[in-house]
Amino acid sequence: MIEQCLWTETSPLPRFPAVPLPSSTDVAIIGGGYTGLAAARALARRGTDVTVLERYTLGWGASSRNGGFVLPGYKPEMEELDRRLGSARASRMLELTLEAIRFLENLIVEEPIACDFVRCGAVTLAAKPGHLPALQESGRFLRNRLGYETELLGPEEVSQEIGSARYHGALVDPGGRALQPAKYVRGLAAAAERAGARLVEQAEVTRVRRVKGGFEVRTSQGTVQAREVLAATNGYTPSALGALRRRVIPIGSYQIATAPLDPALARQLVPRGRVFSDTKNLLYYFRLSPDGRMVFGGRATFTPTGIKRSAAILAAGMREVFPQLSEAKAEYAWSGKVAYPMDHLPHAGRLGGIHYAMGYCGHGVALATYLGTRMGDVLAGAGDIPDLGTSRFRAIPLFTGVPWFLPFVGGYYRTRDWIS
Protein backbone atom coordinates (compact mmCIF):
# COMPACT_ATOMS: atom_id res chain seq x y z
CA MET A 1 0.00 0.00 0.00
CA ILE A 2 1.30 3.44 -0.93
CA GLU A 3 0.94 6.14 1.71
CA GLN A 4 -1.83 8.45 0.56
CA CYS A 5 -3.61 10.98 2.78
CA LEU A 6 -7.33 11.25 2.21
CA TRP A 7 -7.40 14.96 2.89
CA THR A 8 -4.65 15.97 0.49
CA GLU A 9 -5.53 13.47 -2.24
CA THR A 10 -9.16 14.60 -2.38
CA SER A 11 -8.29 18.27 -1.90
CA PRO A 12 -4.71 18.73 -3.16
CA LEU A 13 -2.59 21.36 -1.46
CA PRO A 14 -2.07 24.28 -3.82
CA ARG A 15 1.26 25.08 -5.34
CA PHE A 16 1.80 28.72 -4.69
CA PRO A 17 3.83 30.69 -7.22
CA ALA A 18 7.56 30.25 -6.66
CA VAL A 19 8.86 33.13 -4.56
CA PRO A 20 12.60 33.90 -4.46
CA LEU A 21 14.29 33.93 -1.10
CA PRO A 22 14.91 37.54 -0.03
CA SER A 23 18.29 38.66 1.27
CA SER A 24 16.62 40.07 4.39
CA THR A 25 13.27 40.13 6.15
CA ASP A 26 11.91 41.52 9.39
CA VAL A 27 10.69 38.11 10.62
CA ALA A 28 11.61 34.66 9.34
CA ILE A 29 9.14 31.93 10.25
CA ILE A 30 10.42 28.37 10.09
CA GLY A 31 7.52 26.04 9.27
CA GLY A 32 4.54 26.49 6.97
CA GLY A 33 1.78 24.81 8.96
CA TYR A 34 -1.01 26.27 11.11
CA THR A 35 1.31 28.04 13.56
CA GLY A 36 3.59 29.58 10.96
CA LEU A 37 0.86 30.62 8.53
CA ALA A 38 -1.30 32.14 11.26
CA ALA A 39 1.70 34.08 12.57
CA ALA A 40 2.57 35.23 9.05
CA ARG A 41 -0.98 36.43 8.47
CA ALA A 42 -0.95 38.40 11.74
CA LEU A 43 2.44 39.97 11.00
CA ALA A 44 1.61 40.91 7.42
CA ARG A 45 -1.67 42.47 8.49
CA ARG A 46 0.35 44.75 10.77
CA GLY A 47 2.67 45.78 7.96
CA THR A 48 5.66 43.64 8.94
CA ASP A 49 7.85 42.11 6.24
CA VAL A 50 7.55 38.39 6.99
CA THR A 51 8.92 35.33 5.21
CA VAL A 52 7.70 31.77 5.81
CA LEU A 53 10.35 29.11 5.15
CA GLU A 54 8.80 25.70 4.48
CA ARG A 55 10.97 22.63 3.93
CA TYR A 56 8.52 20.96 1.55
CA THR A 57 5.18 22.48 0.55
CA LEU A 58 2.92 24.62 2.70
CA GLY A 59 0.89 22.50 5.10
CA TRP A 60 2.89 19.39 4.24
CA GLY A 61 3.15 18.05 7.82
CA ALA A 62 0.52 17.41 10.47
CA SER A 63 -1.45 20.51 9.46
CA SER A 64 -2.83 18.61 6.46
CA ARG A 65 -2.58 15.07 7.91
CA ASN A 66 -4.41 15.31 11.24
CA GLY A 67 -7.90 14.00 11.91
CA GLY A 68 -9.55 17.40 11.67
CA PHE A 69 -10.76 17.37 15.30
CA VAL A 70 -11.20 20.78 16.94
CA LEU A 71 -11.36 20.10 20.66
CA PRO A 72 -11.54 22.09 23.88
CA GLY A 73 -9.00 21.23 26.55
CA TYR A 74 -5.58 19.59 26.42
CA LYS A 75 -4.00 16.16 26.44
CA PRO A 76 -4.01 16.02 30.28
CA GLU A 77 -7.50 15.94 31.76
CA MET A 78 -8.61 19.16 33.42
CA GLU A 79 -8.72 17.43 36.82
CA GLU A 80 -5.01 16.71 36.48
CA LEU A 81 -4.30 20.33 35.55
CA ASP A 82 -6.33 21.43 38.56
CA ARG A 83 -4.14 19.26 40.79
CA ARG A 84 -0.97 20.56 39.15
CA LEU A 85 -1.82 24.23 38.86
CA GLY A 86 -4.86 25.03 40.99
CA SER A 87 -8.45 25.69 39.99
CA ALA A 88 -8.02 29.32 38.98
CA ARG A 89 -5.22 28.63 36.53
CA ALA A 90 -6.85 25.45 35.20
CA SER A 91 -10.03 27.43 34.54
CA ARG A 92 -8.07 30.08 32.63
CA MET A 93 -6.36 27.38 30.58
CA LEU A 94 -9.70 25.83 29.61
CA GLU A 95 -11.03 29.24 28.67
CA LEU A 96 -7.97 29.80 26.48
CA THR A 97 -8.85 26.72 24.40
CA LEU A 98 -12.46 27.89 24.09
CA GLU A 99 -11.20 31.30 23.00
CA ALA A 100 -8.96 29.56 20.46
CA ILE A 101 -11.96 27.73 18.98
CA ARG A 102 -13.96 30.97 18.79
CA PHE A 103 -10.99 32.64 17.09
CA LEU A 104 -10.75 29.79 14.57
CA GLU A 105 -14.45 30.02 13.74
CA ASN A 106 -14.23 33.78 13.25
CA LEU A 107 -11.15 33.45 11.04
CA ILE A 108 -12.86 30.84 8.85
CA VAL A 109 -15.80 33.21 8.37
CA GLU A 110 -13.69 36.35 7.92
CA GLU A 111 -11.32 35.09 5.24
CA PRO A 112 -13.51 33.05 4.23
CA ILE A 113 -12.15 29.48 4.18
CA ALA A 114 -14.22 26.62 2.74
CA CYS A 115 -13.07 23.70 4.89
CA ASP A 116 -16.22 21.71 5.79
CA PHE A 117 -16.26 23.19 9.29
CA VAL A 118 -19.04 21.77 11.50
CA ARG A 119 -20.12 22.18 15.13
CA CYS A 120 -20.63 18.49 15.74
CA GLY A 121 -19.62 17.79 19.35
CA ALA A 122 -17.01 15.30 20.54
CA VAL A 123 -17.52 11.99 22.36
CA THR A 124 -15.06 10.30 24.70
CA LEU A 125 -15.90 6.59 24.89
CA ALA A 126 -15.29 4.34 27.91
CA ALA A 127 -13.16 1.50 26.55
CA LYS A 128 -13.72 -0.59 29.70
CA PRO A 129 -16.47 -0.62 32.35
CA GLY A 130 -13.98 0.63 34.93
CA HIS A 131 -13.34 3.76 32.85
CA LEU A 132 -16.91 5.06 33.13
CA PRO A 133 -16.65 6.35 36.73
CA ALA A 134 -13.66 8.46 35.69
CA LEU A 135 -15.71 10.00 32.87
CA GLN A 136 -18.51 10.67 35.33
CA GLU A 137 -16.09 12.38 37.69
CA SER A 138 -14.64 14.37 34.81
CA GLY A 139 -18.08 15.66 33.82
CA ARG A 140 -18.88 16.53 37.43
CA PHE A 141 -15.56 18.36 37.82
CA LEU A 142 -16.01 20.36 34.61
CA ARG A 143 -19.49 21.45 35.69
CA ASN A 144 -18.88 22.17 39.37
CA ARG A 145 -15.35 23.57 39.29
CA LEU A 146 -15.04 25.12 35.83
CA GLY A 147 -18.65 25.83 34.85
CA TYR A 148 -18.42 23.77 31.66
CA GLU A 149 -21.31 21.47 30.77
CA THR A 150 -20.95 17.99 29.27
CA GLU A 151 -23.30 15.00 29.16
CA LEU A 152 -22.60 11.57 30.62
CA LEU A 153 -24.07 8.53 28.87
CA GLY A 154 -24.33 5.15 30.54
CA PRO A 155 -24.04 1.72 28.88
CA GLU A 156 -27.69 1.77 27.82
CA GLU A 157 -27.49 5.27 26.34
CA VAL A 158 -24.21 5.16 24.43
CA SER A 159 -25.96 3.62 21.41
CA GLN A 160 -27.54 7.04 20.87
CA GLU A 161 -24.12 8.21 19.71
CA ILE A 162 -22.41 5.22 18.12
CA GLY A 163 -23.43 2.04 16.36
CA SER A 164 -21.02 -0.15 18.29
CA ALA A 165 -21.31 -2.50 21.25
CA ARG A 166 -17.61 -2.08 22.03
CA TYR A 167 -17.99 0.76 24.55
CA HIS A 168 -19.45 1.03 28.05
CA GLY A 169 -20.53 4.65 28.26
CA ALA A 170 -19.38 8.06 27.09
CA LEU A 171 -18.92 11.72 27.88
CA VAL A 172 -20.32 14.09 25.24
CA ASP A 173 -18.61 17.47 24.88
CA PRO A 174 -20.78 19.89 22.88
CA GLY A 175 -17.76 22.14 22.25
CA GLY A 176 -16.13 19.76 19.78
CA ARG A 177 -15.87 20.79 16.12
CA ALA A 178 -14.47 19.24 12.95
CA LEU A 179 -13.04 20.38 9.63
CA GLN A 180 -11.17 19.13 6.60
CA PRO A 181 -7.57 19.92 7.58
CA ALA A 182 -6.01 20.17 4.12
CA LYS A 183 -8.72 22.55 2.95
CA TYR A 184 -8.24 24.62 6.09
CA VAL A 185 -4.44 24.91 5.82
CA ARG A 186 -4.82 25.74 2.12
CA GLY A 187 -7.22 28.56 3.02
CA LEU A 188 -4.98 29.80 5.81
CA ALA A 189 -2.00 29.94 3.45
CA ALA A 190 -4.04 31.90 0.93
CA ALA A 191 -5.12 34.30 3.67
CA ALA A 192 -1.50 34.86 4.73
CA GLU A 193 -0.50 35.48 1.12
CA ARG A 194 -3.37 37.94 0.60
CA ALA A 195 -2.23 39.82 3.69
CA GLY A 196 1.22 40.24 2.14
CA ALA A 197 3.27 37.41 3.66
CA ARG A 198 6.09 35.94 1.58
CA LEU A 199 5.66 32.15 1.39
CA VAL A 200 8.79 30.26 0.30
CA GLU A 201 8.47 26.53 -0.30
CA GLN A 202 11.28 23.97 -0.72
CA ALA A 203 13.43 26.04 1.65
CA GLU A 204 14.90 23.66 4.22
CA VAL A 205 16.51 25.53 7.12
CA THR A 206 19.93 24.08 7.85
CA ARG A 207 21.35 26.61 10.30
CA VAL A 208 20.21 29.52 12.45
CA ARG A 209 22.93 31.78 13.84
CA ARG A 210 22.69 34.92 15.96
CA VAL A 211 24.43 37.90 14.39
CA LYS A 212 24.49 41.62 15.01
CA GLY A 213 21.00 42.96 14.50
CA GLY A 214 19.23 39.60 14.55
CA PHE A 215 19.76 36.22 12.90
CA GLU A 216 21.31 34.62 9.88
CA VAL A 217 19.10 31.82 8.60
CA ARG A 218 20.75 29.44 6.15
CA THR A 219 18.43 27.46 3.89
CA SER A 220 18.70 25.09 0.93
CA GLN A 221 17.96 28.11 -1.28
CA GLY A 222 20.45 30.49 0.30
CA THR A 223 20.79 32.70 3.36
CA VAL A 224 18.39 35.32 4.69
CA GLN A 225 19.02 37.90 7.40
CA ALA A 226 16.14 38.35 9.86
CA ARG A 227 15.53 40.68 12.76
CA GLU A 228 13.49 37.96 14.51
CA VAL A 229 12.86 34.24 14.04
CA LEU A 230 9.76 32.23 14.94
CA ALA A 231 10.06 28.43 15.19
CA ALA A 232 6.72 26.94 14.08
CA THR A 233 7.88 23.38 13.46
CA ASN A 234 6.16 21.32 16.21
CA GLY A 235 6.62 17.58 15.48
CA TYR A 236 8.97 18.34 12.57
CA THR A 237 11.51 20.48 14.44
CA PRO A 238 14.87 20.19 12.62
CA SER A 239 18.39 19.83 13.99
CA ALA A 240 19.00 23.49 13.04
CA LEU A 241 16.75 24.28 16.04
CA GLY A 242 18.49 21.85 18.34
CA ALA A 243 17.54 23.48 21.65
CA LEU A 244 13.86 23.34 20.75
CA ARG A 245 14.14 19.93 19.14
CA ARG A 246 15.21 18.52 22.51
CA ARG A 247 11.97 19.76 24.08
CA VAL A 248 9.33 18.05 21.93
CA ILE A 249 9.04 14.33 21.20
CA PRO A 250 7.72 13.57 17.69
CA ILE A 251 5.21 10.72 17.91
CA GLY A 252 3.66 9.11 14.87
CA SER A 253 -0.09 9.06 14.53
CA TYR A 254 -1.65 6.86 11.84
CA GLN A 255 -4.97 6.92 10.00
CA ILE A 256 -6.90 4.97 7.40
CA ALA A 257 -10.01 5.86 5.43
CA THR A 258 -12.52 3.53 3.78
CA ALA A 259 -14.42 4.07 0.58
CA PRO A 260 -17.56 6.21 1.02
CA LEU A 261 -20.09 4.23 3.05
CA ASP A 262 -23.69 3.64 2.17
CA PRO A 263 -25.52 6.62 3.77
CA ALA A 264 -27.77 4.34 5.82
CA LEU A 265 -24.75 2.48 7.22
CA ALA A 266 -22.97 5.76 7.96
CA ARG A 267 -26.01 6.99 9.93
CA GLN A 268 -26.11 3.69 11.83
CA LEU A 269 -22.45 3.94 12.85
CA VAL A 270 -22.36 7.67 13.62
CA PRO A 271 -25.97 8.79 13.99
CA ARG A 272 -25.21 12.38 15.07
CA GLY A 273 -22.10 13.05 13.05
CA ARG A 274 -19.80 13.59 16.04
CA VAL A 275 -16.07 12.94 16.38
CA PHE A 276 -14.86 10.19 18.73
CA SER A 277 -11.93 9.05 20.83
CA ASP A 278 -11.72 6.44 23.55
CA THR A 279 -10.22 6.27 27.02
CA LYS A 280 -7.24 3.99 26.33
CA ASN A 281 -3.74 5.40 26.69
CA LEU A 282 -3.09 4.11 23.17
CA LEU A 283 -6.42 5.41 22.01
CA TYR A 284 -8.44 5.10 18.85
CA TYR A 285 -9.98 8.20 17.30
CA PHE A 286 -12.41 8.24 14.41
CA ARG A 287 -15.04 10.18 12.50
CA LEU A 288 -16.90 10.30 9.22
CA SER A 289 -15.29 12.39 6.52
CA PRO A 290 -17.41 15.02 4.75
CA ASP A 291 -17.93 12.54 1.89
CA GLY A 292 -19.05 9.73 4.22
CA ARG A 293 -15.92 7.62 4.69
CA MET A 294 -14.89 6.13 8.00
CA VAL A 295 -11.63 7.77 9.04
CA PHE A 296 -10.00 5.71 11.79
CA GLY A 297 -6.77 6.63 13.58
CA GLY A 298 -4.53 5.79 16.48
CA ARG A 299 -1.00 5.17 17.69
CA ALA A 300 -0.66 2.06 15.55
CA THR A 301 3.00 1.47 16.44
CA PHE A 302 5.87 3.07 18.34
CA THR A 303 8.54 1.44 16.20
CA PRO A 304 9.53 2.32 12.62
CA THR A 305 7.19 0.44 10.30
CA GLY A 306 5.76 0.65 6.83
CA ILE A 307 2.36 2.04 6.00
CA LYS A 308 1.05 -1.42 5.05
CA ARG A 309 1.69 -2.74 8.57
CA SER A 310 0.23 0.29 10.34
CA ALA A 311 -2.83 0.19 8.08
CA ALA A 312 -3.40 -3.46 8.95
CA ILE A 313 -3.24 -2.68 12.68
CA LEU A 314 -5.76 0.11 12.33
CA ALA A 315 -8.05 -1.93 10.09
CA ALA A 316 -8.18 -4.63 12.78
CA GLY A 317 -9.03 -1.97 15.37
CA MET A 318 -11.74 -0.54 13.14
CA ARG A 319 -13.32 -3.98 12.70
CA GLU A 320 -13.17 -4.50 16.47
CA VAL A 321 -15.11 -1.26 17.02
CA PHE A 322 -17.38 -1.63 13.99
CA PRO A 323 -17.95 -5.27 12.94
CA GLN A 324 -20.28 -3.84 10.29
CA LEU A 325 -17.12 -2.74 8.44
CA SER A 326 -15.58 -6.22 8.33
CA GLU A 327 -15.55 -6.14 4.52
CA ALA A 328 -14.52 -2.49 4.19
CA LYS A 329 -11.13 -1.89 2.61
CA ALA A 330 -8.82 0.99 3.39
CA GLU A 331 -8.56 3.20 0.31
CA TYR A 332 -6.19 5.63 2.03
CA ALA A 333 -3.56 5.19 4.73
CA TRP A 334 -1.20 7.83 6.05
CA SER A 335 0.75 9.09 9.03
CA GLY A 336 1.89 12.33 10.61
CA LYS A 337 3.81 13.52 13.66
CA VAL A 338 2.39 15.11 16.78
CA ALA A 339 4.70 16.79 19.30
CA TYR A 340 4.75 16.03 23.02
CA PRO A 341 6.65 18.15 25.58
CA MET A 342 7.46 16.59 28.94
CA ASP A 343 4.33 18.03 30.55
CA HIS A 344 2.04 17.21 27.58
CA LEU A 345 1.05 20.88 27.30
CA PRO A 346 1.64 23.52 24.60
CA HIS A 347 4.36 26.11 25.07
CA ALA A 348 4.98 29.54 23.59
CA GLY A 349 7.86 31.85 24.38
CA ARG A 350 11.45 32.69 23.54
CA LEU A 351 14.55 30.50 23.83
CA GLY A 352 18.03 31.61 22.83
CA GLY A 353 16.46 34.66 21.23
CA ILE A 354 14.19 32.54 18.98
CA HIS A 355 10.45 32.81 19.50
CA TYR A 356 8.41 29.61 19.33
CA ALA A 357 4.97 28.03 19.73
CA MET A 358 4.65 24.23 19.72
CA GLY A 359 3.80 21.09 21.68
CA TYR A 360 0.08 20.70 20.97
CA CYS A 361 -0.19 16.95 21.67
CA GLY A 362 -2.88 16.36 19.06
CA HIS A 363 -4.93 19.45 20.03
CA GLY A 364 -3.34 21.79 17.55
CA VAL A 365 -5.96 22.81 14.99
CA ALA A 366 -7.37 25.68 17.06
CA LEU A 367 -4.46 26.15 19.47
CA ALA A 368 -1.81 26.39 16.75
CA THR A 369 -3.90 28.90 14.82
CA TYR A 370 -4.52 30.97 17.93
CA LEU A 371 -1.01 30.83 19.39
CA GLY A 372 0.55 31.45 15.98
CA THR A 373 -1.55 34.59 15.69
CA ARG A 374 -0.65 35.70 19.20
CA MET A 375 3.06 35.17 18.55
CA GLY A 376 2.72 37.09 15.30
CA ASP A 377 1.30 40.00 17.29
CA VAL A 378 4.20 39.70 19.74
CA LEU A 379 6.77 39.88 16.96
CA ALA A 380 4.98 42.88 15.48
CA GLY A 381 5.30 44.66 18.82
CA ALA A 382 1.55 44.55 19.42
CA GLY A 383 1.17 42.05 22.24
CA ASP A 384 2.74 39.99 24.99
CA ILE A 385 3.74 36.34 24.95
CA PRO A 386 0.62 34.48 26.11
CA ASP A 387 0.69 33.03 29.60
CA LEU A 388 -0.38 29.45 29.05
CA GLY A 389 -0.13 28.56 32.71
CA THR A 390 2.32 25.79 31.88
CA SER A 391 5.55 24.90 33.62
CA ARG A 392 9.00 25.69 32.26
CA PHE A 393 9.65 24.31 28.77
CA ARG A 394 12.13 21.64 29.77
CA ALA A 395 14.61 19.74 27.65
CA ILE A 396 13.95 15.99 27.73
CA PRO A 397 16.82 14.06 29.37
CA LEU A 398 18.98 11.94 27.00
CA PHE A 399 16.98 13.15 24.00
CA THR A 400 18.57 14.89 21.03
CA GLY A 401 15.74 14.57 18.53
CA VAL A 402 15.60 10.82 17.83
CA PRO A 403 12.99 9.23 20.15
CA TRP A 404 14.86 5.98 20.82
CA PHE A 405 12.76 5.32 23.94
CA LEU A 406 9.33 5.23 22.28
CA PRO A 407 9.12 1.41 21.97
CA PHE A 408 9.55 1.18 25.75
CA VAL A 409 6.94 3.89 26.32
CA GLY A 410 4.55 2.08 23.98
CA GLY A 411 5.02 -1.17 25.89
CA TYR A 412 4.36 0.61 29.18
CA TYR A 413 1.09 2.12 27.94
CA ARG A 414 -0.07 -1.14 26.39
CA THR A 415 0.41 -2.81 29.77
CA ARG A 416 -1.55 -0.05 31.48
CA ASP A 417 -4.37 -0.41 28.97
CA TRP A 418 -4.42 -4.17 29.51
CA ILE A 419 -4.63 -4.02 33.32
CA SER A 420 -6.88 -0.93 33.63
Buried (B, 14 or more C-beta within 10 A) or exposed (E): BEBBBBBBEBBEBBEBEEBEBBEBBBBBBBBBBBBBBBBBBBBBBBEBBBBBBBBBBBBBBBBBBBBBBBBBBBBBBBBEBBEBBEBEBBBBBBBBBBEBBEBBBEBBEEBEBEBBBBEBBBBBBBBBEEBBEBBBEBBEBBEEBBEBEBBBBEBEEBBEBBBBEBBBBBBBBBBBBBBBBBBBBBBBBBBBBEBBBBBBBEBBBBEBEEEEEBBBBBBEBEBBBBBBBBBBBBBBBBEBBBBBBBBBBBBBBBBBBBEBBEEEBBBBBBEEEBBBBBBBBBBBBBBBBBEBBBBBBBBBBBEEBEBEBBBBBBBEBBBEBBEBBEEBEBBBBBBBBBBBBBBBBBBBBBBEEBBBBBBBBBBBBBBBBBBBBBBBBBBBEEBEBBEBBBEEBEBBEEBEBEBEBBEEBBEEBBEEBEEE
